[in-house]
Amino acid sequence: MKRLVWLLFLISTISFAQTTDRIISESTSNSQSNSTSTSINETTVKSPPPSATSPPITIISNDLCVVGVSGAVQTQILGISGGSTVRDLNCERLKLAKNLYDMGMKVAAVSTLCQDPRVFDAMMDAGTPCPIQGKIGEQARQLWQDNPNLQPKPLQATTNESFWKNFSFGLGTILLLILLL
């Protein structure tokens, strides 16, 4: 008798374990003509969905002029992830100017900031031209006017055409990857 109870327990455990990963739904419908139809649908989930995670790019020190960028794309077959850091050149320029100023080199600090065309234009508009070759004031203004090729180049705004060109290239690459899957 004891063996029979253990055998029944073992069989019920096995059958219970086999039915836990299935999703079973039953439906019954009755119509006016007294006909009955029964359908049994079984769905078996055999694997979890794939997942791609982007790598964490952490910048612990706040004294660095870099930004972490990462991303990931996942399909049913293939997952791709990547990450990188991007330098902030304006942040570097500000830190260099601050260090020069802290060391007492005020003209060199202003000259470092004047490498940015926005600062250069603001200084010229204010009537205090940026230092050049050790000259300041009116002598610097005259030297800047005599040598316009030494002035910082204006920042180029992104044109609408280049935006759409880059966007279509990125979209085409993504579609090609999806097509290959």
C-alpha positions as CSV (number, residue, x, y, z in Angstrom):
1,M,0.0,0.0,0.0
2,K,2.8,2.4,0.9
3,R,4.5,1.7,-2.5
4,L,1.2,2.4,-4.3
5,V,0.9,5.8,-2.6
6,W,4.5,6.7,-3.5
7,L,3.9,5.6,-7.1
8,L,0.7,7.8,-7.4
9,F,2.6,10.7,-5.8
10,L,5.5,10.3,-8.3
11,I,3.1,10.1,-11.3
12,S,1.1,13.2,-10.2
13,T,4.4,15.2,-9.7
14,I,5.7,14.2,-13.1
15,S,2.4,15.1,-14.8
16,F,2.2,18.4,-12.9
17,A,5.8,19.3,-13.9
18,Q,4.9,18.6,-17.5
19,T,1.9,20.8,-17.6
20,T,3.4,23.9,-15.9
21,D,5.1,25.2,-19.0
22,R,2.0,25.0,-21.2
23,I,-0.7,27.5,-21.7
24,I,-4.0,25.7,-22.3
25,S,-7.2,27.5,-23.2
26,E,-10.6,25.9,-23.9
27,S,-13.6,27.4,-25.4
28,T,-17.1,26.1,-25.9
29,S,-19.9,27.7,-27.9
30,N,-23.6,26.8,-28.2
31,S,-25.7,27.9,-31.1
32,Q,-29.5,27.9,-31.8
33,S,-29.3,24.5,-33.5
34,N,-28.0,22.7,-30.5
35,S,-24.6,22.0,-31.9
36,T,-21.6,22.1,-29.6
37,S,-18.0,22.6,-30.7
38,T,-15.1,22.3,-28.4
39,S,-11.5,23.4,-29.3
40,I,-8.4,22.9,-27.2
41,N,-5.4,25.2,-28.0
42,E,-2.0,24.5,-26.5
43,T,0.9,26.8,-26.6
44,T,4.3,25.8,-25.3
45,V,6.9,28.4,-24.4
46,K,10.3,26.8,-24.7
47,S,12.7,29.8,-24.4
48,P,12.7,33.2,-22.9
49,P,12.9,36.2,-25.2
50,P,16.4,37.3,-26.1
51,S,17.7,40.5,-24.7
52,A,20.6,42.8,-25.5
53,T,21.9,45.2,-22.9
54,S,24.1,48.2,-23.6
55,P,27.4,48.4,-21.7
56,P,27.5,50.9,-18.9
57,I,29.9,53.7,-19.6
58,T,30.5,55.4,-16.3
59,I,32.5,58.5,-15.8
60,I,33.2,58.6,-12.1
61,S,35.3,61.8,-11.8
62,N,33.5,65.0,-12.5
63,D,36.8,66.6,-13.6
64,L,36.7,64.8,-16.9
65,C,35.4,66.4,-20.1
66,V,33.9,63.2,-21.6
67,V,30.4,61.8,-21.9
68,G,29.6,58.1,-22.0
69,V,27.3,57.0,-24.8
70,S,25.9,53.4,-25.3
71,G,23.1,51.6,-27.0
72,A,21.8,48.2,-27.9
73,V,19.5,46.6,-30.6
74,Q,17.9,43.2,-30.3
75,T,16.0,41.0,-32.7
76,Q,14.9,37.4,-32.3
77,I,18.1,36.1,-33.6
78,L,20.9,38.7,-33.2
79,G,21.7,41.3,-30.5
80,I,24.2,44.1,-31.0
81,S,25.4,46.5,-28.3
82,G,28.2,49.0,-28.1
83,G,29.5,52.0,-26.2
84,S,32.0,54.8,-26.4
85,T,33.0,58.1,-24.9
86,V,32.8,61.5,-26.5
87,R,35.2,64.4,-25.7
88,D,33.7,67.8,-24.9
89,L,36.3,70.2,-26.4
90,N,34.6,73.3,-25.1
91,C,34.8,71.8,-21.5
92,E,38.5,71.2,-22.0
93,R,39.0,74.8,-23.2
94,L,37.2,76.1,-20.1
95,K,39.3,74.0,-17.8
96,L,42.5,75.0,-19.5
97,A,41.6,78.7,-19.3
98,K,40.7,78.4,-15.6
99,N,44.0,76.7,-14.8
100,L,45.9,79.4,-16.7
101,Y,44.0,82.1,-14.8
102,D,44.6,80.4,-11.5
103,M,48.4,80.4,-12.2
104,G,48.2,84.2,-12.8
105,M,48.4,84.0,-16.6
106,K,45.3,86.1,-17.3
107,V,46.2,87.1,-20.9
108,A,46.9,83.4,-21.8
109,A,43.6,82.4,-20.2
110,V,41.7,85.0,-22.3
111,S,43.6,83.9,-25.4
112,T,42.6,80.3,-24.8
113,L,39.0,81.3,-24.6
114,C,39.3,83.4,-27.7
115,Q,39.9,80.2,-29.7
116,D,36.1,79.9,-29.7
117,P,34.6,82.0,-32.5
118,R,31.7,83.1,-30.3
119,V,34.0,84.4,-27.6
120,F,36.2,86.1,-30.3
121,D,33.2,87.9,-31.8
122,A,31.9,88.9,-28.4
123,M,35.3,90.4,-27.4
124,M,35.6,92.3,-30.7
125,D,32.0,93.6,-30.3
126,A,32.8,94.7,-26.7
127,G,35.8,96.8,-28.0
128,T,38.4,94.6,-26.2
129,P,40.0,92.4,-28.9
130,C,41.5,89.1,-28.1
131,P,45.3,89.1,-27.5
132,I,47.5,88.0,-30.4
133,Q,51.2,87.5,-30.5
134,G,51.7,89.3,-27.2
135,K,49.7,92.4,-28.3
136,I,46.6,93.6,-26.5
137,G,44.2,96.5,-27.0
138,E,44.4,98.6,-30.1
139,Q,47.6,96.9,-31.3
140,A,45.8,93.5,-31.2
141,R,42.8,94.9,-33.1
142,Q,45.1,96.2,-35.9
143,L,46.9,92.8,-36.1
144,W,43.6,90.9,-36.3
145,Q,42.4,93.2,-39.1
146,D,45.7,92.8,-41.0
147,N,45.6,89.0,-40.6
148,P,41.9,87.8,-40.9
149,N,43.1,84.3,-41.7
150,L,44.3,83.9,-38.1
151,Q,40.8,84.6,-36.7
152,P,39.0,81.5,-35.4
153,K,36.7,80.0,-38.0
154,P,33.0,80.3,-37.5
155,L,31.1,77.2,-36.4
156,Q,29.4,75.4,-39.2
157,A,25.8,74.7,-38.5
158,T,24.5,71.3,-39.5
159,T,22.6,71.8,-42.8
160,N,19.3,70.1,-43.3
161,E,20.8,68.2,-46.3
162,S,23.6,66.6,-44.2
163,F,21.1,65.7,-41.5
164,W,18.9,63.8,-43.9
165,K,21.9,62.2,-45.5
166,N,23.2,60.9,-42.1
167,F,19.7,59.9,-41.1
168,S,19.0,57.9,-44.2
169,F,22.4,56.2,-43.9
170,G,21.6,55.1,-40.3
171,L,18.1,54.0,-41.3
172,G,19.4,52.0,-44.3
173,T,22.0,50.3,-42.0
174,I,19.3,49.3,-39.5
175,L,17.0,48.0,-42.3
176,L,19.9,46.0,-43.8
177,L,20.6,44.4,-40.5
178,I,16.9,43.5,-40.1
179,L,16.8,42.1,-43.6
180,L,19.8,39.9,-42.9
181,L,18.0,38.3,-40.0
